[in-house]
Amino acid sequence: MLEILWIVGALVLGLHGLLHLMGFFAYWPLALIPDLAYKTAILGGQLELGAVGMRAFSVLWLVVAVGYFATCLAMIGRWRRWQQVLLAITLISFLITLLDWQAAFRGTFIDFAILVVFLISSQSIKLIPARGP
């Protein structure tokens, strides 16, 4: 049962990473996403980044997506140190969703839930042996 929960948790993180790709594609802009319209300002329009700044912001969304994918693979492969990557990526995700609250507020709540589960389960994670580097 614990193994199934482990795999499901890893896949949920991978799915969350997939959702972060929407931010990258919308803010680069590479695709039109109705719920995530292109803009050049964050913080509810209070901080103007311009087109170049928005591309830099979109790269943060891409970094987080890759981080969640890597964490998913690391958990399934039982690699060591995936916890540090998950914590760092989730904190970055929390920050960028806060900066884009109007469009990404759901992500902020998801990141908060990930952090809570991570902190609560940090002791039980040691029950599952890690493999690899």
Residue pairs with C-beta under 8 A, 6 or more apart in sequence:
2 127
2 128
6 75
6 128
7 76
9 75
9 117
10 71
10 72
10 73
10 75
10 76
11 72
13 68
13 71
13 72
13 75
13 86
13 114
14 68
14 69
14 72
14 73
16 68
16 93
16 110
16 114
17 64
17 65
17 66
17 67
17 68
17 69
17 71
17 72
18 65
19 107
20 61
20 62
20 64
20 65
20 68
20 93
20 107
21 61
21 62
21 65
22 33
22 36
22 61
23 36
23 58
23 61
23 96
23 100
23 104
24 30
24 58
24 59
24 61
24 62
24 65
25 31
25 33
25 58
26 32
26 33
26 36
26 37
26 38
26 58
27 36
27 38
27 39
27 54
27 55
27 57
27 58
27 61
28 55
28 58
29 38
29 58
32 38
35 103
36 103
36 104
37 103
38 54
39 45
39 54
40 48
40 49
40 50
40 51
40 53
40 54
41 47
41 48
41 49
42 49
42 57
42 99
42 100
43 99
43 101
44 101
44 102
47 99
49 56
49 57
57 96
57 99
60 92
60 96
61 96
63 89
63 92
64 89
64 92
64 93
64 96
67 85
67 86
67 88
67 89
67 92
68 89
68 93
70 82
70 85
71 82
71 85
71 86
71 89
73 79
74 81
74 82
74 85
75 82
77 131
77 132
78 128
78 129
78 130
78 131
78 132
79 130
79 131
79 132
79 133
80 130
80 131
80 132
80 133
83 118
83 122
83 125
86 114
86 118
87 115
87 118
90 111
90 114
90 115
90 118
91 115
93 107
93 111
94 108
94 111
94 112
94 115
96 104
97 104
97 105
97 107
97 108
97 111
98 108
101 108
